[in-house]
Amino acid sequence: MESVEVGKRLEAERQRLGLMAVEVYEDETIKIAQTTYKNYETGKRDMPSSLLIKLWNIGFDVMYVLTGQRLEDIALDVKSHKDVPYYHQRLINLPDILDLDSPSDTLLNAMYHAEEALVQAGASANEDYDYKTLATLGLGLMNTVK
């Protein structure tokens, strides 16, 4: 069921951007078959992280596609909790159970590890990095781990 939901959000995000499907799958950076792209939108096929990075680069809110939460909504939620002490201000917390076969859990895990590296380097949430930074780093980690 999750793949179907991800596919619906992929289609909704494409429509939000005012793009036709052909404009996405024939984009010079994407170049995939029409049937492959349609299988992503219908949830018949999981998207590879390399495609998610390419979609991110042409304007897709990949966090929304994978999780159903828009980056700007997450950022507003974080800004409303400014009174939390610095050492408690991690942006990403992992749930007790992760399904690493799920694209959204895989991205969440990669974002968590990216944030961990930033925290260990002395970075501060919302001052030195935000969800968009973590999503970009997480997508990069997903792409290199394959």
PyMOL commands that set and color helices and strands:
alter all, ss='L'
color gray80, all
select helices_A, chain A and resi 2-16+21-25+34-42+49-57+62-67+71-79+86-88+103-120+131-145
alter helices_A, ss='H'
color red, helices_A
deselect
rebuild
show_as cartoon
